[in-house]
């Protein structure tokens, strides 16, 4: 599979927003309230957020975005990473993957791993040797992926609200990113 992983730019905003929206609908159907997905997770609402995030990343103050591009399909996934943003009162990591999303058609092909490793490389280049990320607690495919990549769930049952419903998420921790160096 000839996937290209590259740094995203503002011209990628619409494609990233499209992947983000579709990935939410594909990955969270059955896990999150369907009316919330249909009414809130839309391209029209997502696009301005993606533009703002990419503009902030371009200034060096936001989390850089990486895209996964298949030559015959375009952007099929993206990831964002940067300094840890939470203050949860536990052994907090230096960096985080703040988003990693793939279309279902791109899953189980090694693309998620390549996006993950692009983020790890970015954090290592910024001298961050530990990393965390949050995942919806009931999202077992994602949890299995993060565990396959060596993460340990250190904090479970953390409430998260989407719309008017509460869900639980857990935090995965990676205590030595240098082990990913090739």
C-alpha positions, 0 to 999 in steps of 0.5 A, a space after each residue: 500500500 503506497 500511503 503517503 504521510 505528510 504534514 497537513 496545510 490549510 489547503 487540506 482543511 476541507 478533506 480533513 474535516 470530511 474525514 473527521 466527520 465521516 470517521 466519527 459517523 463510522 467509528 462511533 455509530 452505536 457508541 454515541 447517541 445517533 441524533 448527536 452524530 447526525 445533528 452535531 457532527 456535520 461537515 458544516 460545523 467541522 470545517 471552521 474548526 479544522 481551518 482554525 486548528 490548521 491556522 493555529 498549527 501553522 503559527 507554531 502554537 497549535 498541534 501539527 496535523 499529519 495526513 495519510 494520502 492514498 494516491 487513488 483516494 486522497 486523504 483517508 486519515 489524519 492525526 494531530 499531536 503536541 504538548 499535553 493539554 490536560 491537567 488531570 492530577 495524575 502522572 501526566 505525559 509531556 506530549 499527546 496525540 490529540 486526534 487520530 482518525 481513519 476512514 473505515 476503508 483505510 483501517 487495518 492496513 498499517 495506515 493508523 500505525 504510520 500516523 501514530 509513528 509520525 506523531 511520535 517522531 514529532 514529539 521526540 523531535 521536540 524532546 518529549 519522551 512520554 505521551 498520552 491520549 484519550 479514547 472513548 472507553 467503549 471504543 474497543 477497536 481503538 483501545 486494542 490498537 493503542 495497546 498493540 502500540 504499547 500503551 497502558 490505560 492509566 486512568 479510566 471512567 473519566 466522564 465526557 459529555 457529548 450533547 446531553 449524554 455522558 460517556 466515559 473515556 480512558 487515558 493511555 500512557 506511553 512512558 518511553 517514546 524513544 523505543 519507537 526510534 528506528 
